[in-house]
Amino acid sequence: MNKKEELVGFQVLSMIYKTKTTKKYLNRKPWKAPNPCEIISYIPGTIVKINVKVGDKVKEGKSILVLEAMKMLNQIAMPFNGKIKEICVSTGDKVPKNHLMIIIEE
């Protein structure tokens, strides 16, 4: 049996194209907008130090934790003024990429 091919349309500037879909495209994870109240690890590493506690009110730019990755210490800064709702990691934890570390209340 020959399945009918599905073509997907997309536009780049003023040009409109059609292309065949692949299994990888059909099985992809749908994109969702990042939540600004969740601090996630963008690289795998080890939590060296946590500078805040649950309930702390923290100003924008203050270091909230230190993540060691590739022999470098990365200061993770507070993205906006807020309150620490939950800390999902401990000192010494090895975290993978895209791991939830801290949840913030606005």
C-alpha positions as CSV (number, residue, x, y, z in Angstrom):
1,M,0.0,0.0,0.0
2,N,1.3,3.4,-0.9
3,K,0.6,6.1,1.7
4,K,-0.4,9.5,0.5
5,E,2.5,11.8,1.2
6,E,1.8,14.8,3.5
7,L,3.3,18.1,2.5
8,V,3.8,20.9,4.9
9,G,3.9,24.5,3.8
10,F,6.2,27.2,5.3
11,Q,7.1,30.7,4.3
12,V,10.5,32.5,4.2
13,L,10.1,36.2,3.6
14,S,7.8,36.3,0.5
15,M,8.6,32.8,-0.8
16,I,6.2,29.9,0.0
17,Y,7.7,26.4,0.0
18,K,6.3,22.9,0.4
19,T,8.3,20.0,1.8
20,K,7.8,16.3,2.8
21,T,7.7,15.5,6.5
22,T,10.0,13.0,8.1
23,K,9.4,10.6,11.0
24,K,11.8,12.7,13.1
25,Y,9.7,15.8,12.4
26,L,6.4,14.1,13.2
27,N,7.8,12.6,16.5
28,R,9.4,15.9,17.7
29,K,8.7,17.3,21.1
30,P,6.4,20.3,20.8
31,W,7.9,23.7,21.6
32,K,6.6,25.5,24.7
33,A,7.5,29.0,25.9
34,P,10.0,29.0,28.8
35,N,8.6,30.0,32.2
36,P,10.5,33.0,33.5
37,C,9.8,31.9,37.1
38,E,11.8,28.6,36.6
39,I,15.6,28.7,36.7
40,I,16.9,25.7,34.6
41,S,20.4,24.5,33.9
42,Y,21.4,25.3,30.3
43,I,24.5,23.1,30.6
44,P,25.2,20.0,32.7
45,G,27.3,20.5,35.8
46,T,27.6,20.3,39.6
47,I,26.0,22.6,42.1
48,V,28.8,24.1,44.1
49,K,27.0,26.7,46.3
50,I,23.4,27.8,46.9
51,N,23.3,31.5,48.0
52,V,19.6,31.7,48.9
53,K,17.0,30.0,51.0
54,V,13.3,29.3,50.4
55,G,11.3,32.5,51.3
56,D,14.2,34.9,50.6
57,K,13.4,38.1,48.7
58,V,16.1,38.6,46.1
59,K,16.9,41.6,43.9
60,E,17.6,41.3,40.2
61,G,21.2,40.4,39.4
62,K,22.1,38.9,42.7
63,S,23.9,35.5,42.5
64,I,21.5,32.7,43.6
65,L,23.7,29.7,43.0
66,V,27.0,28.6,41.5
67,L,27.1,25.8,38.9
68,E,30.5,24.3,38.0
69,A,30.6,23.1,34.4
70,M,33.7,22.4,32.2
71,K,36.0,23.5,35.1
72,M,34.4,26.9,35.2
73,L,32.3,28.4,38.0
74,N,29.1,29.9,36.6
75,Q,27.2,32.4,38.7
76,I,23.5,32.0,38.2
77,A,21.9,35.4,38.7
78,M,18.3,36.4,39.7
79,P,16.5,37.4,36.4
80,F,14.1,39.9,38.2
81,N,13.1,41.0,41.7
82,G,11.2,38.1,43.4
83,K,10.9,35.6,46.2
84,I,12.4,32.1,46.2
85,K,9.5,29.7,46.2
86,E,11.3,26.3,45.9
87,I,14.9,25.0,45.6
88,C,15.0,21.8,43.7
89,V,18.8,21.0,44.0
90,S,21.3,20.6,46.8
91,T,25.0,21.4,47.1
92,G,27.0,18.6,45.3
93,D,24.1,17.6,43.0
94,K,25.1,16.7,39.4
95,V,22.5,18.2,37.2
96,P,21.8,17.5,33.5
97,K,21.0,20.0,30.8
98,N,17.5,21.5,31.2
99,H,17.1,20.5,34.9
100,L,14.8,22.6,37.1
101,M,17.0,24.2,39.8
102,I,14.9,27.0,41.4
103,I,11.3,28.3,41.2
104,I,10.7,32.0,41.8
105,E,7.6,33.9,42.9
106,E,7.1,37.3,41.3
